[in-house]
Amino acid sequence: QVQLVESGGGLVQAGGSLRLSCAASGITFSINTMGWYRQAPGKQRDLLATIGSGGSTNYADSVKGRFTISFDNAKNTVYLAMDSLKPDDTAVYYCNVVGLRGFRKYDYWGQGTQVTVSS
């Protein structure tokens, strides 16, 4: 059974930093991408950053230059380092993994971790 367990969220002042972790277990397929999303109250879930199996990264304009996604193959863990945090970054943050085994696509989500940025 695939599990994605996020950690590292919390309360931080504006201008501060946090690092989120997402540990993946039970993966029995080839990972194509891992990503971080967030969802603020009353808003849709937005894509923040993705990292491909080859290490290529993509970022939403809203976080480019402030957030960094990385992946530790040995630990099967994806990270999101967040700097220069703003109150608008307050949301529940989710990690996601997408992969393939044969012709079957797999898509899993973590349970989310709350990030609150105070002004």
ABEGO torsion letter per residue (X at the ends): XBBBBBBGBEBBBBGBBBBBBBBBBGBABBBABBBBBBBBBGBBBBBABBBBAAGBBBBBAAABGABBBBBBAAAGBBBBBBBGBBAAABBBBBBBBBBBBEABBBBBBBAEBBBBBBX
